[in-house]
Amino acid sequence: MLSKFMIATVAVAAATTAAHAEDAAKQRFTHEGYTYVYKVKDTKAGKVISGRRYPDAVAFNLAVKNGKVSGVSGNEQVAFDVEDARGAASN
């Protein structure tokens, strides 16, 4: 029979492994001194990359269409070429 301590240890280990797997699934690129950590989602309108921009941990949602990335990062409009995203998404 497993003790309560062993069950808690296994539960913590499983949660930690899941958190590491989620971080590993995220991608990143650097643009104008910010590091964007993101996931890509395919939509009917095209690809959307969303996540957080560091070092300030600001959330963002950016659309990728026709070789351009555009959207809102923090409260600022951003737009740049996909190539500037260093592999963020490709058409």
Biopython code that builds the backbone (N, CA, C, O; Angstrom):
import numpy as np
from Bio.PDB.StructureBuilder import StructureBuilder

atoms = [
    (1, "MET", "N", (0.852, -1.176, 0.000)),
    (1, "MET", "CA", (0.000, 0.000, 0.000)),
    (1, "MET", "C", (0.898, 1.240, 0.000)),
    (1, "MET", "O", (1.871, 1.311, 0.751)),
    (2, "LEU", "N", (0.565, 2.201, -0.839)),
    (2, "LEU", "CA", (1.337, 3.433, -0.910)),
    (2, "LEU", "C", (0.952, 4.375, 0.224)),
    (2, "LEU", "O", (-0.222, 4.512, 0.567)),
    (3, "SER", "N", (1.938, 5.003, 0.782)),
    (3, "SER", "CA", (1.659, 5.967, 1.842)),
    (3, "SER", "C", (1.160, 7.263, 1.221)),
    (3, "SER", "O", (1.319, 7.480, 0.020)),
    (4, "LYS", "N", (0.558, 8.124, 2.031)),
    (4, "LYS", "CA", (0.094, 9.431, 1.548)),
    (4, "LYS", "C", (1.263, 10.241, 1.016)),
    (4, "LYS", "O", (1.111, 10.990, 0.050)),
    (5, "PHE", "N", (2.433, 10.099, 1.638)),
    (5, "PHE", "CA", (3.624, 10.814, 1.177)),
    (5, "PHE", "C", (4.013, 10.366, -0.222)),
    (5, "PHE", "O", (4.322, 11.204, -1.070)),
    (6, "MET", "N", (4.005, 9.079, -0.479)),
    (6, "MET", "CA", (4.367, 8.549, -1.789)),
    (6, "MET", "C", (3.371, 9.010, -2.844)),
    (6, "MET", "O", (3.775, 9.373, -3.949)),
    (7, "ILE", "N", (2.092, 9.003, -2.531)),
    (7, "ILE", "CA", (1.072, 9.442, -3.478)),
    (7, "ILE", "C", (1.272, 10.922, -3.805)),
    (7, "ILE", "O", (1.186, 11.319, -4.967)),
    (8, "ALA", "N", (1.537, 11.735, -2.785)),
    (8, "ALA", "CA", (1.778, 13.165, -3.005)),
    (8, "ALA", "C", (3.029, 13.384, -3.851)),
    (8, "ALA", "O", (3.042, 14.254, -4.722)),
    (9, "THR", "N", (4.070, 12.611, -3.607)),
    (9, "THR", "CA", (5.315, 12.730, -4.367)),
    (9, "THR", "C", (5.077, 12.395, -5.834)),
    (9, "THR", "O", (5.572, 13.099, -6.714)),
    (10, "VAL", "N", (4.337, 11.346, -6.106)),
    (10, "VAL", "CA", (4.032, 10.953, -7.477)),
    (10, "VAL", "C", (3.191, 12.034, -8.152)),
    (10, "VAL", "O", (3.419, 12.348, -9.320)),
    (11, "ALA", "N", (2.229, 12.606, -7.442)),
    (11, "ALA", "CA", (1.387, 13.655, -8.012)),
    (11, "ALA", "C", (2.204, 14.899, -8.358)),
    (11, "ALA", "O", (1.996, 15.497, -9.413)),
    (12, "VAL", "N", (3.120, 15.288, -7.495)),
    (12, "VAL", "CA", (3.976, 16.449, -7.747)),
    (12, "VAL", "C", (4.884, 16.172, -8.944)),
    (12, "VAL", "O", (5.064, 17.043, -9.794)),
    (13, "ALA", "N", (5.445, 14.996, -9.020)),
    (13, "ALA", "CA", (6.321, 14.639, -10.138)),
    (13, "ALA", "C", (5.551, 14.673, -11.454)),
    (13, "ALA", "O", (6.081, 15.145, -12.460)),
    (14, "ALA", "N", (4.324, 14.190, -11.468)),
    (14, "ALA", "CA", (3.511, 14.194, -12.687)),
    (14, "ALA", "C", (3.188, 15.629, -13.109)),
    (14, "ALA", "O", (3.239, 15.951, -14.296)),
    (15, "ALA", "N", (2.860, 16.480, -12.158)),
    (15, "ALA", "CA", (2.551, 17.879, -12.468)),
    (15, "ALA", "C", (3.780, 18.600, -12.997)),
    (15, "ALA", "O", (3.674, 19.396, -13.930)),
    (16, "THR", "N", (4.931, 18.337, -12.423)),
    (16, "THR", "CA", (6.174, 18.964, -12.874)),
    (16, "THR", "C", (6.520, 18.525, -14.290)),
    (16, "THR", "O", (6.931, 19.343, -15.113)),
    (17, "THR", "N", (6.356, 17.251, -14.572)),
    (17, "THR", "CA", (6.629, 16.733, -15.915)),
    (17, "THR", "C", (5.699, 17.369, -16.931)),
    (17, "THR", "O", (6.139, 17.718, -18.026)),
    (18, "ALA", "N", (4.434, 17.528, -16.602)),
    (18, "ALA", "CA", (3.474, 18.152, -17.514)),
    (18, "ALA", "C", (3.849, 19.606, -17.773)),
    (18, "ALA", "O", (3.749, 20.067, -18.910)),
    (19, "ALA", "N", (4.274, 20.331, -16.758)),
    (19, "ALA", "CA", (4.675, 21.730, -16.924)),
    (19, "ALA", "C", (5.889, 21.847, -17.828)),
    (19, "ALA", "O", (5.946, 22.744, -18.669)),
    (20, "HIS", "N", (6.862, 20.956, -17.671)),
    (20, "HIS", "CA", (8.054, 20.976, -18.524)),
    (20, "HIS", "C", (7.696, 20.639, -19.967)),
    (20, "HIS", "O", (8.253, 21.225, -20.895)),
    (21, "ALA", "N", (6.781, 19.709, -20.161)),
    (21, "ALA", "CA", (6.364, 19.341, -21.514)),
    (21, "ALA", "C", (5.670, 20.521, -22.183)),
    (21, "ALA", "O", (5.867, 20.752, -23.376)),
    (22, "GLU", "N", (4.863, 21.268, -21.440)),
    (22, "GLU", "CA", (4.180, 22.435, -21.997)),
    (22, "GLU", "C", (5.188, 23.501, -22.402)),
    (22, "GLU", "O", (5.054, 24.081, -23.479)),
    (23, "ASP", "N", (6.194, 23.778, -21.573)),
    (23, "ASP", "CA", (7.221, 24.761, -21.912)),
    (23, "ASP", "C", (8.024, 24.315, -23.128)),
    (23, "ASP", "O", (8.393, 25.141, -23.963)),
    (24, "ALA", "N", (8.294, 23.029, -23.236)),
    (24, "ALA", "CA", (9.066, 22.520, -24.359)),
    (24, "ALA", "C", (8.295, 22.675, -25.663)),
    (24, "ALA", "O", (8.903, 22.823, -26.723)),
    (25, "ALA", "N", (6.953, 22.643, -25.603)),
    (25, "ALA", "CA", (6.130, 22.777, -26.802)),
    (25, "ALA", "C", (6.114, 24.212, -27.315)),
    (25, "ALA", "O", (5.746, 24.443, -28.466)),
    (26, "LYS", "N", (6.498, 25.163, -26.505)),
    (26, "LYS", "CA", (6.493, 26.562, -26.915)),
    (26, "LYS", "C", (7.748, 26.875, -27.707)),
    (26, "LYS", "O", (8.809, 26.286, -27.502)),
    (27, "GLN", "N", (7.589, 27.820, -28.614)),
    (27, "GLN", "CA", (8.711, 28.256, -29.433)),
    (27, "GLN", "C", (9.069, 29.674, -29.020)),
    (27, "GLN", "O", (8.375, 30.292, -28.213)),
    (28, "ARG", "N", (10.168, 30.188, -29.586)),
    (28, "ARG", "CA", (10.577, 31.542, -29.239)),
    (28, "ARG", "C", (11.321, 32.187, -30.387)),
    (28, "ARG", "O", (11.951, 31.514, -31.203)),
    (29, "PHE", "N", (11.235, 33.523, -30.435)),
    (29, "PHE", "CA", (12.040, 34.305, -31.361)),
    (29, "PHE", "C", (12.326, 35.645, -30.709)),
    (29, "PHE", "O", (11.660, 36.033, -29.749)),
    (30, "THR", "N", (13.316, 36.351, -31.232)),
    (30, "THR", "CA", (13.698, 37.659, -30.704)),
    (30, "THR", "C", (13.488, 38.706, -31.790)),
    (30, "THR", "O", (13.860, 38.504, -32.947)),
    (31, "HIS", "N", (12.885, 39.831, -31.399)),
    (31, "HIS", "CA", (12.674, 40.941, -32.332)),
    (31, "HIS", "C", (12.784, 42.244, -31.560)),
    (31, "HIS", "O", (12.089, 42.442, -30.564)),
    (32, "GLU", "N", (13.651, 43.128, -32.014)),
    (32, "GLU", "CA", (13.860, 44.454, -31.417)),
    (32, "GLU", "C", (14.076, 44.399, -29.906)),
    (32, "GLU", "O", (13.511, 45.195, -29.156)),
    (33, "GLY", "N", (14.893, 43.456, -29.476)),
    (33, "GLY", "CA", (15.267, 43.362, -28.071)),
    (33, "GLY", "C", (14.298, 42.613, -27.175)),
    (33, "GLY", "O", (14.574, 42.434, -25.989)),
    (34, "TYR", "N", (13.172, 42.174, -27.711)),
    (34, "TYR", "CA", (12.206, 41.403, -26.932)),
    (34, "TYR", "C", (12.285, 39.945, -27.354)),
    (34, "TYR", "O", (12.524, 39.639, -28.522)),
    (35, "THR", "N", (12.083, 39.049, -26.396)),
    (35, "THR", "CA", (11.983, 37.631, -26.693)),
    (35, "THR", "C", (10.518, 37.247, -26.596)),
    (35, "THR", "O", (9.877, 37.455, -25.565)),
    (36, "TYR", "N", (9.992, 36.684, -27.679)),
    (36, "TYR", "CA", (8.603, 36.249, -27.747)),
    (36, "TYR", "C", (8.564, 34.737, -27.552)),
    (36, "TYR", "O", (9.172, 33.995, -28.323)),
    (37, "VAL", "N", (7.851, 34.278, -26.525)),
    (37, "VAL", "CA", (7.663, 32.853, -26.259)),
    (37, "VAL", "C", (6.213, 32.566, -26.615)),
    (37, "VAL", "O", (5.309, 33.203, -26.074)),
    (38, "TYR", "N", (5.975, 31.611, -27.523)),
    (38, "TYR", "CA", (4.652, 31.514, -28.122)),
    (38, "TYR", "C", (4.282, 30.098, -28.549)),
    (38, "TYR", "O", (5.098, 29.177, -28.555)),
    (39, "LYS", "N", (3.007, 29.977, -28.904)),
    (39, "LYS", "CA", (2.464, 28.798, -29.572)),
    (39, "LYS", "C", (1.808, 29.287, -30.855)),
    (39, "LYS", "O", (1.344, 30.425, -30.932)),
    (40, "VAL", "N", (1.773, 28.422, -31.854)),
    (40, "VAL", "CA", (1.149, 28.753, -33.134)),
    (40, "VAL", "C", (-0.178, 28.018, -33.235)),
    (40, "VAL", "O", (-0.279, 26.835, -32.910)),
    (41, "LYS", "N", (-1.202, 28.748, -33.695)),
    (41, "LYS", "CA", (-2.518, 28.150, -33.910)),
    (41, "LYS", "C", (-2.934, 28.437, -35.346)),
    (41, "LYS", "O", (-2.865, 29.579, -35.801)),
    (42, "ASP", "N", (-3.363, 27.405, -36.055)),
    (42, "ASP", "CA", (-3.885, 27.594, -37.405)),
    (42, "ASP", "C", (-5.360, 27.966, -37.317)),
    (42, "ASP", "O", (-6.137, 27.298, -36.635)),
    (43, "THR", "N", (-5.738, 29.030, -38.008)),
    (43, "THR", "CA", (-7.131, 29.466, -38.063)),
    (43, "THR", "C", (-7.548, 29.558, -39.529)),
    (43, "THR", "O", (-6.717, 29.410, -40.425)),
    (44, "LYS", "N", (-8.834, 29.802, -39.772)),
    (44, "LYS", "CA", (-9.316, 29.966, -41.147)),
    (44, "LYS", "C", (-8.654, 31.154, -41.821)),
    (44, "LYS", "O", (-8.428, 31.134, -43.031)),
    (45, "ALA", "N", (-8.341, 32.186, -41.054)),
    (45, "ALA", "CA", (-7.727, 33.405, -41.592)),
    (45, "ALA", "C", (-6.210, 33.285, -41.738)),
    (45, "ALA", "O", (-5.585, 34.147, -42.355)),
    (46, "GLY", "N", (-5.618, 32.248, -41.191)),
    (46, "GLY", "CA", (-4.169, 32.071, -41.245)),
    (46, "GLY", "C", (-3.627, 31.664, -39.894)),
    (46, "GLY", "O", (-4.382, 31.239, -39.019)),
    (47, "LYS", "N", (-2.335, 31.790, -39.719)),
    (47, "LYS", "CA", (-1.701, 31.413, -38.456)),
    (47, "LYS", "C", (-1.778, 32.562, -37.454)),
    (47, "LYS", "O", (-1.694, 33.735, -37.818)),
    (48, "VAL", "N", (-1.937, 32.198, -36.197)),
    (48, "VAL", "CA", (-1.915, 33.164, -35.104)),
    (48, "VAL", "C", (-0.867, 32.686, -34.114)),
    (48, "VAL", "O", (-0.871, 31.525, -33.705)),
    (49, "ILE", "N", (0.037, 33.591, -33.729)),
    (49, "ILE", "CA", (1.003, 33.250, -32.689)),
    (49, "ILE", "C", (0.639, 34.052, -31.448)),
    (49, "ILE", "O", (0.395, 35.256, -31.519)),
    (50, "SER", "N", (0.609, 33.373, -30.323)),
    (50, "SER", "CA", (0.246, 34.047, -29.076)),
    (50, "SER", "C", (1.112, 33.521, -27.948)),
    (50, "SER", "O", (1.571, 32.380, -27.965)),
    (51, "GLY", "N", (1.319, 34.378, -26.976)),
    (51, "GLY", "CA", (2.137, 34.014, -25.827)),
    (51, "GLY", "C", (2.506, 35.234, -25.027)),
    (51, "GLY", "O", (1.679, 36.121, -24.815)),
    (52, "ARG", "N", (3.769, 35.285, -24.572)),
    (52, "ARG", "CA", (4.251, 36.410, -23.770)),
    (52, "ARG", "C", (5.561, 36.911, -24.320)),
    (52, "ARG", "O", (6.378, 36.146, -24.832)),
    (53, "ARG", "N", (5.747, 38.216, -24.204)),
    (53, "ARG", "CA", (6.972, 38.888, -24.647)),
    (53, "ARG", "C", (7.780, 39.222, -23.400)),
    (53, "ARG", "O", (7.245, 39.740, -22.420)),
    (54, "TYR", "N", (9.069, 38.921, -23.447)),
    (54, "TYR", "CA", (9.939, 39.161, -22.298)),
    (54, "TYR", "C", (11.022, 40.161, -22.662)),
    (54, "TYR", "O", (11.435, 40.207, -23.820)),
    (55, "PRO", "N", (11.504, 40.972, -21.709)),
    (55, "PRO", "CA", (11.570, 40.695, -20.280)),
    (55, "PRO", "C", (10.360, 41.175, -19.481)),
    (55, "PRO", "O", (10.296, 40.917, -18.279)),
    (56, "ASP", "N", (9.403, 41.859, -20.096)),
    (56, "ASP", "CA", (8.300, 42.425, -19.317)),
    (56, "ASP", "C", (7.084, 41.521, -19.163)),
    (56, "ASP", "O", (6.110, 41.921, -18.525)),
    (57, "ALA", "N", (7.106, 40.315, -19.725)),
    (57, "ALA", "CA", (6.038, 39.315, -19.601)),
    (57, "ALA", "C", (4.682, 39.827, -20.083)),
    (57, "ALA", "O", (3.649, 39.511, -19.492)),
    (58, "VAL", "N", (4.688, 40.615, -21.155)),
    (58, "VAL", "CA", (3.464, 41.170, -21.724)),
    (58, "VAL", "C", (2.850, 40.152, -22.689)),
    (58, "VAL", "O", (3.556, 39.554, -23.500)),
    (59, "ALA", "N", (1.539, 39.962, -22.595)),
    (59, "ALA", "CA", (0.845, 39.034, -23.487)),
    (59, "ALA", "C", (0.744, 39.620, -24.894)),
    (59, "ALA", "O", (0.711, 40.838, -25.069)),
    (60, "PHE", "N", (0.695, 38.736, -25.897)),
    (60, "PHE", "CA", (0.521, 39.196, -27.275)),
    (60, "PHE", "C", (-0.259, 38.191, -28.093)),
    (60, "PHE", "O", (-0.295, 37.001, -27.778)),
    (61, "ASN", "N", (-0.890, 38.692, -29.156)),
    (61, "ASN", "CA", (-1.543, 37.882, -30.181)),
    (61, "ASN", "C", (-1.191, 38.513, -31.512)),
    (61, "ASN", "O", (-1.504, 39.678, -31.757)),
    (62, "LEU", "N", (-0.543, 37.747, -32.369)),
    (62, "LEU", "CA", (-0.090, 38.263, -33.653)),
    (62, "LEU", "C", (-0.566, 37.350, -34.772)),
    (62, "LEU", "O", (-0.525, 36.126, -34.653)),
    (63, "ALA", "N", (-1.017, 37.959, -35.855)),
    (63, "ALA", "CA", (-1.448, 37.209, -37.030)),
    (63, "ALA", "C", (-0.302, 37.118, -38.022)),
    (63, "ALA", "O", (0.493, 38.050, -38.151)),
    (64, "VAL", "N", (-0.219, 35.999, -38.720)),
    (64, "VAL", "CA", (0.800, 35.800, -39.751)),
    (64, "VAL", "C", (0.069, 35.627, -41.072)),
    (64, "VAL", "O", (-0.700, 34.683, -41.253)),
    (65, "LYS", "N", (0.321, 36.560, -42.002)),
    (65, "LYS", "CA", (-0.363, 36.510, -43.287)),
    (65, "LYS", "C", (0.488, 37.186, -44.348)),
    (65, "LYS", "O", (1.005, 38.284, -44.140)),
    (66, "ASN", "N", (0.628, 36.520, -45.486)),
    (66, "ASN", "CA", (1.366, 37.073, -46.630)),
    (66, "ASN", "C", (2.778, 37.515, -46.266)),
    (66, "ASN", "O", (3.246, 38.558, -46.723)),
    (67, "GLY", "N", (3.449, 36.726, -45.450)),
    (67, "GLY", "CA", (4.832, 37.035, -45.102)),
    (67, "GLY", "C", (5.003, 38.126, -44.075)),
    (67, "GLY", "O", (6.124, 38.569, -43.827)),
    (68, "LYS", "N", (3.903, 38.576, -43.465)),
    (68, "LYS", "CA", (3.949, 39.647, -42.460)),
    (68, "LYS", "C", (3.381, 39.157, -41.136)),
    (68, "LYS", "O", (2.487, 38.312, -41.098)),
    (69, "VAL", "N", (3.910, 39.697, -40.071)),
    (69, "VAL", "CA", (3.410, 39.445, -38.716)),
    (69, "VAL", "C", (2.853, 40.766, -38.221)),
    (69, "VAL", "O", (3.528, 41.792, -38.309)),
    (70, "SER", "N", (1.623, 40.760, -37.699)),
    (70, "SER", "CA", (1.055, 42.004, -37.189)),
    (70, "SER", "C", (0.070, 41.700, -36.075)),
    (70, "SER", "O", (-0.471, 40.597, -35.982)),
    (71, "GLY", "N", (-0.151, 42.694, -35.236)),
    (71, "GLY", "CA", (-1.091, 42.540, -34.141)),
    (71, "GLY", "C", (-0.724, 43.431, -32.987)),
    (71, "GLY", "O", (-0.093, 44.475, -33.157)),
    (72, "VAL", "N", (-1.130, 43.004, -31.801)),
    (72, "VAL", "CA", (-0.929, 43.798, -30.593)),
    (72, "VAL", "C", (-0.036, 43.037, -29.627)),
    (72, "VAL", "O", (-0.270, 41.865, -29.333)),
    (73, "SER", "N", (0.987, 43.718, -29.141)),
    (73, "SER", "CA", (1.879, 43.188, -28.121)),
    (73, "SER", "C", (1.853, 44.193, -26.982)),
    (73, "SER", "O", (2.351, 45.310, -27.116)),
    (74, "GLY", "N", (1.264, 43.786, -25.851)),
    (74, "GLY", "CA", (0.999, 44.757, -24.799)),
    (74, "GLY", "C", (-0.132, 45.636, -25.302)),
    (74, "GLY", "O", (-1.167, 45.125, -25.728)),
    (75, "ASN", "N", (0.043, 46.918, -25.261)),
    (75, "ASN", "CA", (-0.941, 47.843, -25.821)),
    (75, "ASN", "C", (-0.421, 48.502, -27.090)),
    (75, "ASN", "O", (-0.951, 49.529, -27.515)),
    (76, "GLU", "N", (0.607, 47.926, -27.696)),
    (76, "GLU", "CA", (1.236, 48.518, -28.862)),
    (76, "GLU", "C", (0.955, 47.708, -30.121)),
    (76, "GLU", "O", (0.981, 46.477, -30.089)),
    (77, "GLN", "N", (0.686, 48.391, -31.225)),
    (77, "GLN", "CA", (0.583, 47.738, -32.518)),
    (77, "GLN", "C", (1.992, 47.382, -32.980)),
    (77, "GLN", "O", (2.903, 48.204, -32.881)),
    (78, "VAL", "N", (2.174, 46.171, -33.480)),
    (78, "VAL", "CA", (3.463, 45.755, -34.024)),
    (78, "VAL", "C", (3.239, 45.180, -35.412)),
    (78, "VAL", "O", (2.184, 44.614, -35.698)),
    (79, "ALA", "N", (4.237, 45.328, -36.268)),
    (79, "ALA", "CA", (4.195, 44.751, -37.611)),
    (79, "ALA", "C", (5.624, 44.574, -38.094)),
    (79, "ALA", "O", (6.447, 45.481, -37.966)),
    (80, "PHE", "N", (5.916, 43.403, -38.651)),
    (80, "PHE", "CA", (7.240, 43.138, -39.188)),
    (80, "PHE", "C", (7.168, 41.928, -40.112)),
    (80, "PHE", "O", (6.176, 41.199, -40.110)),
    (81, "ASP", "N", (8.218, 41.716, -40.901)),
    (81, "ASP", "CA", (8.285, 40.577, -41.810)),
    (81, "ASP", "C", (8.483, 39.286, -41.024)),
    (81, "ASP", "O", (9.113, 39.279, -39.966)),
    (82, "VAL", "N", (7.938, 38.202, -41.553)),
    (82, "VAL", "CA", (8.106, 36.888, -40.919)),
    (82, "VAL", "C", (9.580, 36.572, -40.732)),
    (82, "VAL", "O", (9.963, 35.995, -39.714)),
    (83, "GLU", "N", (10.414, 36.941, -41.700)),
    (83, "GLU", "CA", (11.838, 36.657, -41.594)),
    (83, "GLU", "C", (12.449, 37.307, -40.357)),
    (83, "GLU", "O", (13.396, 36.774, -39.778)),
    (84, "ASP", "N", (11.915, 38.453, -39.953)),
    (84, "ASP", "CA", (12.410, 39.130, -38.752)),
    (84, "ASP", "C", (12.076, 38.368, -37.483)),
    (84, "ASP", "O", (12.690, 38.594, -36.440)),
    (85, "ALA", "N", (11.113, 37.469, -37.564)),
    (85, "ALA", "CA", (10.718, 36.664, -36.402)),
    (85, "ALA", "C", (11.617, 35.447, -36.231)),
    (85, "ALA", "O", (11.438, 34.667, -35.295)),
    (86, "ARG", "N", (12.572, 35.284, -37.121)),
    (86, "ARG", "CA", (13.558, 34.191, -37.009)),
    (86, "ARG", "C", (12.908, 32.835, -36.795)),
    (86, "ARG", "O", (13.221, 32.138, -35.830)),
    (87, "GLY", "N", (12.001, 32.459, -37.695)),
    (87, "GLY", "CA", (11.416, 31.126, -37.636)),
    (87, "GLY", "C", (10.119, 31.025, -36.864)),
    (87, "GLY", "O", (9.675, 29.913, -36.578)),
    (88, "ALA", "N", (9.494, 32.126, -36.514)),
    (88, "ALA", "CA", (8.268, 32.076, -35.738)),
    (88, "ALA", "C", (7.180, 31.297, -36.467)),
    (88, "ALA", "O", (6.522, 30.450, -35.863)),
    (89, "ALA", "N", (6.984, 31.564, -37.722)),
    (89, "ALA", "CA", (5.972, 30.873, -38.507)),
    (89, "ALA", "C", (6.317, 31.063, -39.974)),
    (89, "ALA", "O", (6.935, 32.058, -40.356)),
    (90, "SER", "N", (5.925, 30.131, -40.766)),
    (90, "SER", "CA", (6.165, 30.281, -42.197)),
    (90, "SER", "C", (4.837, 30.136, -42.929)),
    (90, "SER", "O", (3.915, 29.479, -42.446)),
    (91, "ASN", "N", (4.756, 30.756, -44.092)),
    (91, "ASN", "CA", (3.509, 30.701, -44.874)),
    (91, "ASN", "C", (3.305, 29.330, -45.458)),
    (91, "ASN", "O", (2.312, 29.093, -46.146)),
]
sb = StructureBuilder()
sb.init_structure("model")
sb.init_model(0)
sb.init_chain("A")
sb.init_seg("    ")
for serial, (resi, resn, name, xyz) in enumerate(atoms, 1):
    if name == "N":
        sb.init_residue(resn, " ", resi, " ")
    sb.init_atom(name, np.array(xyz, "f"), 0.0, 1.0, " ", f" {name:<3s}", serial, name[0])
structure = sb.get_structure()
